[in-house]
Amino acid sequence: MQTQESFPRWVDVLFTRLRVRYGSAWEAKWEGIQAADVKADWCEELSTIFERNPKAITYALNHLPDNFPPNVDGFMK
């Protein structure tokens, strides 16, 4: 796994947006899991999408579900 300092900037921006959007529901979703491990998973899953089409991340952020924080698979859909 990557250390937190080695994540691309877009991963930190993405997680900040999700934390602001979902608050404690976002934090509770990953309770008991190191934040760096969650970021590493999201980074691995989304990096090829981001590299091919950075606007896809923006689109996903603009179309987040209202009621619950997504996991990485839900975010990609």
Summary of the structure (lengths in Angstrom):
residues: 77
radius of gyration: 11.8
end to end distance: 24.4
largest distance: 32.5
contacts: 180
relative contact order: 0.18
helix: 71%
strand: 0%
